[in-house]
Every structure is written in structure tokens, then in C-alpha cells.
Amino acid sequence: MSEEEFDSEVEVKEEPRVVGKLENGVCDVSNQNLSSLFCLGVQYKLQQLNASNNQLTSLKSLKQQPMMTFLDISGNPIENIDGFNRLTKLEELLMLDTPISTLENWRLAIINTVPSLKKLNNEEITDEERENAKNFTDFDSFTSDSAKYDNAVNNQLKNNQIKKYHQFHQGEFKDFARNEALLWDLQNSGPCPKITDTSSDEDLKRAIISLRHRNRKLADTFLKC
């Protein structure tokens, strides 16, 4: 077998492409045509990440980096803020030349989602912005359809849990109030009148009047509890 024939029979396996090297807490994966940051995994020593000029549409693929305080995703086609909530330690974010940064109120959406931020696109976050971001709720333009669906499902589940909680404790409260009213009745009116086979019509009449009176007082007490 010739050398060329031998080479054609051998399957050539390429080495995995090294995306970025972590040095002194800094990792640079810029200009690598990346559409995902899943390859980074979790880097416990990562403090600064430059992922500018790639093909990222969100940060959904980026794992939570517990020590990362700086991120540059400028020049990416970022369309939504999916995954931004995992940037729990981030203090500075650069996202220049991204589609999302052209939307109205985009800074409020980012600040609300990443409250640890101190600087956004080289501008310090003001106290007024931070206060306005706390009340910002219009995220429809900043989340993907899948995220909207997940949020809707989570909200529905949460509402169902709250409803069940209220129903359960409402029932518990009614039982408590009923027991308190009965105890009050026994303490204030004594045992209920007894009617036996030997009781006269007068005894029965007095017992009915007494029970009606006690029931009215009991109902008033129950409604006040």
C-alpha cells in the first residue's frame, strides 16, 4: 500500500478548537464567530470576559460565572436578555453596537435584570436609573418567545400555589373561628338545654327559644372573629 493510499484509509481527527485561554482571571474569546458560550463551562477564577464581535443572540448559553465582574459582548446580534439574570456579580457590561441597545428603555431592562451593575456601556448607572429600573415591568421586547412562555407558566403555577395557600388557610381560619365561638358560647351560656323523651311541650318550647338566642349570639361572635 502506498503512502497516499494509507493516508486515505486513516480517519483524521481534528483537535478541539481552543476557544479562549484564562490568564490572571481574564478570558478573551472575541472575533471567533461564536454563536454559543456553552464551551466555557463554569470558570471559578474568571473575572473578565471579552466575547465581543461574535454571533451571540443572547447569553442563554453562558453558565453562571461566580466571580465575573466584567463582560464585553459588543458587536454581537444580541436580541434578548435571556441568561442575563445569571450575571449575579457583574459590575460592568459593554454591549455597544447590539440590536437590543437600540430599543427604548433598554438600560432599565438591563439594570433591573442585573442589579449588581455599576457601569453600562461606559456610563455610570445613576441613582435615578436604578430607582426607575426597580419599577420597570415591560419586558416583552427584551425576552424571547420561549422565555415569555416559561414566565407565563411559572406565573400560572405561582398563582395556583398562592390560591391553594389562601384556600387552605381560609379553611383553617374558619375552623379556628368556629371553635372559638363555641368555646365562648359554653363559657357564657353554659351547657345546651337537654331534651329527652320525658320533656314537656313547655320544656321543648323554652329549649327552642334558648337555642335560637344562643345561635344569634354565636353567629355574631363567629362573624366578628
N, C-alpha and C positions, 0 to 999 in steps of 0.2 A: 504493500500500500504506500502510495506516495505521500509526501508531507502535506500537499494540498488536500488529498482525499481524507487523510487523517483529521485535519482541521475541520473539514466539513462534517465529519461524524461526531465531533465533540461539541456538546452544548456549551456555549459560552455564557457564563453567569456574570452579570454586572454587579459590582459592589453597590450597596445602597448609597444614594447621594447624601452627603453630609450637608444638612440644611444650614446649620449655624453652630458656632463654637462659643461656649460660655467662658468668658475671661473676666475675672475680677467683678463678677456679678452682672456683666454686660453681654448681651447676645444680639448679633446683627444678622437678620435674615432678609434684608431689603433687596429689592430688584432680583427676585428669584422666581417670579411668575407663580407664586404660591396662591392656591385657592383655599387652603386649609392650614391651620396651625396645630393640627392634631399631633403631628410628628414631634412637637416639642415636649409633649407629656407634661409632667409636673416637675418643675425645676425649683428646688427649695432655696437655692442660692441666687436665683435670677432676680435682679433688682431693676434692670433697664432693658427694654426690648425695642429694637428698631425693626419693624415689619413694614416699612413704607414701600410704596411703589410695587405692589403685588396685585393679586386678583381677588382679594378678600371682599366678600359682600357683607359679612358680619363677623362677630367674634364667638359664634356658637361653637366652633371647633377648638377654641383656646381653653385649656384646662385652667382651673384656678391656680394662680401663682402666689403663694402666701407671702412672699417678700417683695413683689414687684411694685415699685412706686412710680415708674416712668414708662410710657408706651407711646410709640410713634407709628400711626397707621395712615399717615398722609399718602395721598396719591393712590388710594385703593377705592374700588367702586362700592364703598360701604352703603348699604341700602336701609339697614335697620339696626336696632340696638340689642338684638338677641345676643346674650352672653356677656353683655356689659356689666350685669349685676354681679358677676363673679370677680370683678376687679375691686375687691374689698379694701385693698391697701393703696390703691393708685392715688397719687398726688398730682401728677402732671400728665396730660393727654394731648397729643398732637394728632389732628385729623384734618389737616389742610387739604384742599382740592379733593373733597369727597362729596358725593351727591347728597348725603344726609345733612351736611353742614350748610346746604343752601336752603333748607326748609325753615319755615317760620318757627320760632321758639325752640330751635334745636338745642341751644345751650341749656335751656331749662330742663329739657328731657334728659340730657346727659347728666346734668348736676343732680337731678332727682334720682337717677338710676345709680350714679356713682357719688354718693355724698362725701366721700373722703377726698375728692378732688380739691386742689388749691389753685391750679392753673390749667386753663383750657385754651389751646391754640395760642400760646404765648401771652394770654391775657389773664391777669389775676381775677379770680371769682370774687365778686363784690358781695357784701352782706345783703344788699337788696336782691341780687340774683338768687342767693341761697334761700332767702325768705320766700321769694316768688316760686322757686323750684319746689318747695315743700307743698305748695298748693296746686302744683301742676298735675293735671289728670288726663289731658288729651294726648294719649299715646298711640292713637290709631295710625297716624302717619309714620310712626317710628318702630313699629313691630311687624314681623312677618305674619302671614295668614295662619301659619301653624302655631305661632306664639299666641295670636289672638284666640285661636280655638282652645289652646291649653289654658289660657287665662279664663276663658268663659266656662270651661269645665271645672276648673279649680274654684271659681267664684260660686258656681252652682252647688258644688259639693260643700263649700263653706256655708252657704246659705241654708242648705239642708241640715247641716250639723247644728247650726245656730237655732233653727226651727225646732229640731228634736230636743235640744237643750232646754229651750223655753217651755216646750210642752211638758217635758219631764218635771221640771222644777215648778211649773204651774200646778201640776197634779200633786206634787209633794206639798206645796203651799196650801192647797185646798184641804188636803188631809190634815195638815197641821192646824189650820184654822178651825176645821170641824171638831177636832179633838179638844182644842182649847175652849170652844163654845160649849161642848158637852160637859167639860170639867167645871166651867163657870156655872152652868145650869145646876149641876149637882151640888156645888158649894153654896149657891144662893137659894135654891128652891128645895133641896133635899131629894130623896128618892121619888121616883114617879109613883102616882097612885096605882094601887093594885086592884084589879077587877077579877073576881072569882065567880064560880057558879052560884054562890050564895049571895052575891051582891044584889042590892035592891036597885030599882029604877032610879031612885034618888042618888044612890052611890054612883051609878053609871053616869048620870047627868052631871054631877059635881066633878067626876073624873074627866069628862069630855071638856068642860069649861076650863078646868085647871090645865089640861094638856094644851088646849088652844092658847091660853095665856102664856104658858111656858114656851110654846113654839114661836109665838110672836117675839118674845124677848130673846129667844135663841137665834132667830133669824136676824134680828137687829145686831146681836153680838157677832154673828158669823160674817155679816156684811161689813162690819167695822174692822175686822181683823185683816 
